[in-house]
Amino acid sequence: ISGYSLVIQARDSGTPPLSSSVTVNVDISDVNDNSPVFTPANYTAVIQENKPVGTSILQLVVTDKDSFHNGPPFTFTILTGNEEEEFTLDPHGVLRSAVIFKHMVATEYVLCVQAKDSGKPQQVSHTYVQVRVIEESIHKPTAIPLEIFIVTMEDDFPGGVIGKIHATDQDVYDVLTYTLKSEQKSLFKVNSHDGKIIALGGLDNGKYILNVSVSDGRFQVPIDVVVHVEQLLQEMLQNTVTIRFENVSPEDFVGLHMHGFRRTLRNAVLSQKQDSLHIISIQPVAGSSQLDMLFVVQMHNGGFYKPAYLIQKLTNARRHLENVIRISAILEKNCSGLDCQEQHCEQSLSIDSHSLMTYSTARISFVCPRFYRNVRCMC
């Protein structure tokens, strides 16, 4: 307890008695009676041979139960095990290499490290750090090629995470880093630690091939990353058809079914080879395990097929389509819950181009805008 606040009352013996109160604050000053504590109590670390001087090996973590002026900053010292000065320890508790280690020279070092707090008199603690020197990397990293599809409204792409590179290495202690060639950094970025790919705002329509590589410190391997950007036209939204799938997540659809279903769907609804099929968005149906996919078909002359025509084609080919994935419904208008009687149902579709959904798998990533469907009865 660092302090107390007392209210003290004095009352006299008169009739009637009179009284007065005063507040007394009692601060409990701290003395340096706690030693620094290492977490964990002892450390084990690994460094590969031939790593450059200054390589970070370990971060020491120290806490102190005393107040701040009796705790940090801590002073770190290597007491034993560093007679040849193979290691350095900076003021922040980071242990680094001071030489290039060779596995044939020594395979293990044991250091005794002291931490001293800032109190008076100072308190100290000790820990032991075991550092193993292992052979340098012998296996190259392996990475899966990644294809990314981005759907956005005209010149309105806000940017964000669009996918993640999946890479592995058979060398257990290898740390992988990812890099992107500098000339492409005006449009894309790659997180050097986890391989996430970030697209900046304002991407134009087209195909981008990214020069990405992954390195384990010794080997560098190129990764094929292709980004397709498709900009939607406002006219597309008036001619969309929705296919609703049963019991499938967006990621499973993208990773397992999208390519195959797109091919089967093209064969079912395209009247001419020059026609083009556009998947506008996929989105889970709230409160269910269903998934909606919006698509539109553009004619080679630039116009769009009407939803009624596409639905007729889909209905005829539904059995063939369900060989790929189970379909719950084919929707032109989603009027469930509306009793329009003699009237008819009108649907309007709106796209929120600033609310992107990214469905990322190891091989394919699909980035699309969120959509909203509004329906009402019309005379």
C-alpha positions in Angstrom: 0.0 0.0 0.0 1.6 3.2 -1.1 -0.4 5.6 1.1 -3.3 6.3 3.4 -5.7 9.2 3.7 -7.1 9.7 7.2 -9.9 12.0 8.3 -9.4 13.0 12.0 -12.0 14.8 14.1 -11.5 16.8 17.3 -14.6 17.4 19.4 -14.7 19.5 22.6 -16.7 18.9 25.9 -19.0 21.9 25.7 -22.8 21.9 25.4 -23.5 21.4 22.6 -20.1 19.9 21.6 -18.4 21.5 18.7 -16.1 19.7 16.3 -13.7 20.2 13.4 -12.1 17.7 11.0 -8.8 17.6 9.1 -7.4 15.2 6.4 -4.1 13.6 7.0 -2.3 12.0 4.0 0.3 9.4 4.9 2.7 8.5 2.1 4.6 5.2 2.5 8.0 5.8 1.0 9.6 2.9 -0.8 12.9 1.4 0.2 14.8 -0.7 -2.2 14.1 -4.1 -0.6 13.3 -6.1 -3.8 15.8 -7.5 -6.2 15.3 -7.5 -9.9 13.6 -10.7 -11.2 14.5 -12.4 -14.5 11.7 -14.0 -16.5 12.3 -16.9 -17.0 14.8 -17.6 -14.2 17.3 -19.0 -16.7 17.6 -18.8 -20.5 18.4 -21.0 -23.5 19.2 -19.5 -26.8 20.5 -20.7 -30.2 22.6 -18.9 -32.8 23.6 -20.3 -36.2 27.3 -20.3 -37.2 28.5 -17.7 -39.7 25.9 -15.1 -38.6 27.2 -11.6 -38.8 28.7 -9.7 -35.8 25.8 -7.9 -34.0 23.2 -10.6 -34.5 20.6 -10.5 -31.8 20.6 -13.7 -29.8 18.3 -13.0 -26.8 16.2 -10.4 -25.1 16.4 -10.5 -21.3 13.2 -9.6 -19.4 13.6 -8.1 -15.9 10.9 -6.7 -13.5 11.2 -5.1 -10.1 8.4 -4.9 -7.4 9.9 -1.7 -6.0 8.6 1.8 -7.1 9.9 3.2 -10.4 12.9 5.1 -8.8 14.2 1.9 -7.2 13.7 -0.3 -10.3 14.6 0.4 -13.9 16.8 1.3 -15.7 18.7 -1.8 -15.0 22.5 -2.3 -15.5 23.4 -5.6 -17.2 26.8 -7.2 -16.8 28.2 -10.6 -18.1 30.1 -11.9 -15.1 31.4 -15.2 -16.4 31.5 -17.2 -19.6 32.6 -14.3 -21.8 36.3 -14.3 -21.2 37.0 -14.2 -25.0 34.5 -11.4 -25.4 32.3 -13.4 -27.9 29.2 -11.6 -26.6 27.9 -8.1 -25.9 25.0 -7.1 -23.7 23.4 -3.7 -24.4 21.7 -1.4 -21.8 18.3 -2.8 -22.9 19.2 -6.4 -22.1 19.7 -7.6 -25.7 22.5 -10.2 -26.0 24.3 -10.0 -29.3 27.2 -11.7 -31.0 30.6 -10.0 -31.0 32.3 -12.6 -33.2 31.3 -14.9 -36.1 30.7 -18.2 -34.4 31.9 -21.6 -35.8 30.2 -24.8 -34.9 33.5 -26.7 -35.1 35.2 -24.4 -32.6 32.6 -24.5 -29.8 29.0 -25.8 -29.7 27.9 -24.2 -26.4 28.5 -21.3 -24.1 27.2 -20.7 -20.6 27.0 -17.1 -19.4 26.3 -15.8 -15.9 24.5 -12.4 -16.3 23.9 -9.9 -13.5 21.1 -7.3 -13.4 21.5 -4.3 -11.0 18.6 -1.9 -10.3 18.7 1.9 -9.8 17.9 2.0 -6.0 20.2 2.9 -3.1 21.6 0.7 -2.0 21.4 -1.3 -5.3 19.9 -4.8 -5.4 21.2 -7.4 -7.9 20.0 -10.7 -9.4 21.7 -13.3 -11.5 20.6 -15.6 -14.3 22.4 -18.2 -16.5 22.1 -18.1 -20.3 23.0 -21.2 -22.3 23.8 -20.4 -25.9 24.1 -23.2 -28.4 25.9 -22.8 -31.7 24.3 -24.8 -34.5 25.3 -25.4 -38.1 24.2 -22.8 -40.6 21.1 -23.3 -42.7 21.3 -26.2 -45.2 17.8 -26.1 -46.6 16.3 -23.5 -48.8 13.0 -22.0 -47.9 10.0 -23.2 -49.9 7.0 -21.0 -50.7 3.7 -21.5 -52.4 2.9 -19.2 -55.4 0.1 -16.8 -54.6 -2.6 -15.4 -56.9 -4.7 -12.5 -55.6 -7.9 -11.2 -57.1 -9.1 -7.7 -56.1 -12.5 -6.4 -57.0 -13.2 -2.7 -56.4 -15.4 0.1 -57.6 -13.9 2.6 -60.2 -10.8 4.2 -58.9 -12.0 3.8 -55.3 -9.7 1.1 -53.8 -8.8 2.2 -50.2 -5.9 -0.2 -49.8 -5.2 -2.8 -47.1 -3.9 -6.4 -46.5 -4.7 -8.4 -49.6 -3.1 -11.7 -48.8 -0.3 -13.6 -47.1 2.7 -15.6 -48.4 3.0 -19.0 -46.9 6.7 -20.2 -46.7 8.4 -22.9 -44.7 11.9 -24.1 -44.0 13.2 -27.5 -42.8 15.9 -25.8 -40.7 14.1 -25.6 -37.4 15.8 -22.4 -36.2 15.7 -20.4 -39.4 14.0 -17.1 -39.3 12.4 -16.2 -42.6 12.3 -12.6 -43.9 10.3 -11.3 -46.9 11.3 -8.6 -49.3 9.8 -6.8 -52.3 11.8 -5.1 -55.0 12.1 -1.4 -54.3 10.5 -0.2 -57.6 7.2 -1.8 -56.7 7.0 -0.2 -53.2 4.9 2.7 -54.5 1.9 0.3 -55.0 2.6 -2.6 -52.7 4.3 -3.5 -49.4 5.3 -6.8 -47.9 5.6 -7.3 -44.2 9.2 -8.5 -43.7 8.3 -10.7 -40.7 5.1 -12.5 -41.6 4.8 -12.2 -45.4 1.5 -10.2 -45.4 1.0 -8.3 -48.7 -0.4 -4.8 -48.4 -1.8 -2.8 -51.4 -1.8 0.9 -51.2 -4.8 3.0 -52.3 -5.8 3.8 -55.8 -4.8 0.7 -57.7 -5.6 0.8 -61.4 -7.4 -2.0 -63.3 -5.0 -4.6 -64.6 -2.5 -7.4 -63.7 0.6 -6.9 -61.4 3.4 -9.3 -61.1 5.3 -8.8 -57.8 9.0 -9.6 -57.4 8.9 -11.0 -53.8 11.6 -13.2 -52.2 11.9 -15.1 -49.0 15.3 -15.5 -47.2 16.5 -17.6 -44.3 19.7 -15.5 -44.0 21.7 -17.8 -46.3 19.4 -18.7 -49.2 17.0 -16.4 -51.0 14.1 -17.9 -53.0 11.8 -16.0 -55.4 8.0 -16.3 -54.9 5.5 -16.0 -57.7 2.8 -13.4 -56.7 0.3 -12.2 -59.2 -2.3 -9.6 -58.4 -5.4 -9.1 -60.6 -7.3 -5.9 -60.1 -10.8 -5.6 -61.6 -12.8 -2.3 -61.4 -16.6 -2.6 -61.3 -18.9 -0.4 -63.4 -22.1 1.0 -61.8 -24.1 -0.7 -64.6 -23.0 -4.1 -63.3 -24.9 -3.7 -60.1 -28.2 -3.6 -61.9 -27.6 -6.9 -63.7 -26.3 -9.1 -60.9 -27.5 -12.6 -60.0 -26.8 -14.2 -56.6 -26.0 -17.9 -56.2 -26.4 -19.0 -52.6 -24.3 -21.9 -51.4 -25.0 -24.3 -48.5 -22.5 -25.0 -45.7 -19.3 -23.4 -47.0 -17.1 -20.8 -45.6 -15.7 -17.9 -47.7 -12.1 -19.2 -47.3 -13.1 -22.8 -48.3 -15.0 -21.5 -51.4 -12.0 -19.4 -52.4 -9.4 -22.0 -51.8 -11.2 -25.2 -52.9 -14.1 -24.3 -55.2 -13.8 -20.9 -56.8 -11.6 -21.8 -59.8 -13.6 -25.0 -60.6 -17.0 -23.3 -60.1 -16.0 -20.3 -62.2 -15.1 -22.6 -65.1 -18.3 -24.7 -64.8 -20.4 -21.5 -64.5 -18.8 -20.0 -67.6 -19.7 -23.1 -69.6 -23.3 -22.9 -68.2 -24.2 -19.2 -68.8 -21.8 -17.8 -71.5 -23.5 -17.7 -74.9 -20.3 -16.7 -76.8 -16.6 -17.3 -76.0 -16.0 -13.5 -76.1 -18.5 -12.9 -73.2 -16.9 -12.4 -69.8 -18.0 -13.5 -66.4 -17.3 -11.2 -63.4 -17.5 -12.3 -59.8 -18.4 -9.1 -58.0 -18.4 -10.3 -54.3 -18.8 -13.2 -52.0 -20.3 -12.7 -48.5 -21.5 -14.9 -45.7 -25.3 -14.8 -45.0 -25.7 -13.4 -41.5 -26.8 -16.0 -38.9 -26.3 -19.0 -41.2 -23.6 -21.2 -42.8 -24.6 -20.0 -46.2 -22.6 -18.0 -48.6 -23.8 -15.5 -51.3 -21.8 -15.0 -54.6 -22.7 -12.1 -56.8 -21.8 -12.3 -60.5 -22.6 -10.6 -63.8 -22.0 -11.6 -67.4 -20.8 -9.0 -69.9 -21.4 -9.4 -73.6 -18.5 -8.9 -76.0 -20.1 -5.7 -77.2 -20.0 -4.2 -73.7 -23.6 -4.7 -72.6 -24.8 -7.1 -69.9 -27.1 -10.0 -69.9 -30.3 -9.5 -68.0 -30.7 -11.4 -64.7 -33.8 -13.2 -65.9 -31.9 -14.7 -68.8 -29.0 -15.8 -66.6 -31.3 -17.4 -64.1 -33.0 -19.4 -66.8 -29.5 -20.7 -67.9 -28.6 -21.4 -64.3 -31.8 -23.3 -63.6 -31.2 -25.5 -66.6 -27.6 -26.2 -65.5 -28.1 -26.4 -61.8 -27.6 -30.1 -61.6 -24.3 -29.8 -63.4 -23.2 -26.9 -61.2 -24.0 -28.9 -58.0 -21.4 -31.5 -59.1 -18.9 -28.8 -57.9 -20.6 -27.4 -54.8 -24.1 -27.6 -53.2 -26.3 -24.7 -54.2 -29.0 -23.5 -51.8 -30.8 -21.0 -54.0 -30.4 -18.9 -57.2 -31.7 -15.4 -56.5 -32.5 -12.5 -58.7 -34.6 -10.8 -56.1 -34.3 -11.6 -52.4 -37.8 -10.8 -51.1 -38.1 -13.4 -48.3 -40.5 -12.1 -45.6 -42.2 -9.6 -48.0 -45.8 -10.3 -49.0 -46.2 -8.1 -52.1 -49.4 -9.7 -53.2 -50.3 -8.1 -56.6 -47.3 -5.9 -56.5 -43.8 -6.9 -57.4 -40.6 -6.8 -55.5 -37.8 -4.3 -56.4 -34.3 -5.0 -55.3 -31.5 -2.4 -55.1 -27.9 -3.4 -54.5 -25.3 -1.1 -53.0 -21.6 -1.6 -52.7 -19.4 -0.3 -49.9 -16.1 0.0 -51.7 -14.4 1.2 -48.5 -15.3 -1.9 -46.5 -13.2 -4.6 -48.1 -13.4 -8.3 -47.2 -10.2 -10.3 -47.7 -10.5 -14.1 -47.9 -7.0 -15.4 -47.9 -5.7 -19.0 -48.4 -2.3 -20.3 -49.1 -2.6 -20.2 -52.9 -5.5 -17.8 -53.6 -6.7 -14.6 -52.0 -9.9 -12.8 -53.0 -10.5 -9.2 -52.0 -14.0 -7.8 -52.6 -16.2 -5.0 -51.3 -19.1 -5.6 -48.9 -22.5 -5.4 -50.4 -26.0 -4.6 -49.1 -29.3 -5.7 -50.6 -32.4 -3.6 -50.1 -35.9 -4.8 -51.2 -39.3 -3.3 -51.2 -42.8 -3.9 -52.7 -43.7 -1.8 -55.7 -47.1 -1.1 -57.4 
